[in-house]
């Protein structure tokens, strides 16, 4: 009997940096994630309205208008069970505290340790079962 836990791995990755938006999704796809990307808050909000995601991996400082917290509020409203993780190049204590207030599942500083990020994504998703 196969004891492998199977769960949906639809992930929205939001980042305004072209190079990261090109590279990280390939790595995530290699680990079985079905990745959609957005380069701005409005683009992310449009994706959230049109699709259901299991994981949101969002930069904090995406550019104007809005920020990663706006994207997190939107995904939490659309799908309260979505795993939400912040990935930021500018970590600071106030940002981490704000993340706690927004009930973020985790907070990674760029450049993130990819193995730790993947392990956290998988652990957080498994903890959300069943949907």
N, C-alpha and C positions, 0 to 999 in steps of 0.2 A: 504494500500500500504506500502511495506517495504522500509524504507529510509536508511537502513544500507548500507554503502559504502563497496564495495567488491574490493579488490585488491590483486594482487599476492604477496606472502611473501616468495620468495626464497632467502635464506640468506646463505652467505659464512662466516663462522667464522674461523679466522686464529689466532692460538696461539700455542706457543711451550710448554706450561705447560700442562702436561697430565691431572692434576686434574681439571683445568678450562675447558679444552676441553671436559672432560667427563660430567661435571656438567651443565655448562651454556647452551649447546644445549638442554638439557632436559627441562630446564625452558622455553627457547624460543619456543620449540615445544608445550609446554603447553599453549602458547599464540598464537598458530596457524601458527608459522613459519615453513617452510620446510627447515631444516638446513643441510648443508654439512660442513664438517670440514677439515682443513688442518693444519699440524704441522710445515710447513716450507714455505719459499717463493717459491721454485720450485714446491712444491705440490699445493700451492695456484694458481700459474700461470697455472698449468696444469688444475685445476678445472675451471678457468676463460676461458680457451680456449675451454673446452668441454661443458660448461653449461652457461646459461644466469642467472644472479642473479639480484634481486631487491635491495638487501642490502648487503654491505660488512661491517663486524664488525671485525676489525683487531687489533691485538697487534702491537705496534710500534717496539719493540725490539724482533724480532722473532728468531734471531740467524743468523749465516752466512749461505749462502750468502744472502745479501739483507736485507731489512727492510720493515716495513708496508707501507712506502711511495712508494716503488717499486710495491707493490701489488695494491695500490690505483691507480697509474698511469696505470697499466695494465687493471684494471676493468673500469676505465674511458674511455680508448681507446676502449675496447670491448663493453661497454654499458654506454654512457655518462649520462644517466638518473639514474644510480645506486646510491642509498644512500650510502655514505661512512662515517663510524664512527670509530675513533681510540679509543682503550681501552688500557691504559698503566699503568704499575706499577711505572713508572719513569716520572711523569709529571714535566715539566719544561717550563719556559717562551719561550725559543727558540723553543722548540718542538711545543708549541701552535702556535707560529708565523709561523713556517714551515707548520703547518696544514692549516692555513689560506691561505698561498701561494698555497697549493695543493687543495684548495677549499673543504676541509673536511666539512661534514655536522655537525659533533659534535665531542667532545673530552671528554672522561671520564677517570678518574683516578681509578685504582683498589685499593681496592675492590669497584666496582661500586654499587650504589644504584640500585637494580634490577628494582624496580617500575619506577624509573626515566628513566632508560635505555629503558625499554619496551615502556613507554609513548613517549619517544623521537623517537624511531624506528617507531612507529605507526604514529606519527605526521608527521615525515619527509616523510614517504611513502605516506600518504594521500596528502601531498603538491605536490607530483610528478605526481599526476593524471592529465589527462589521459596519459597513456603510448603511 
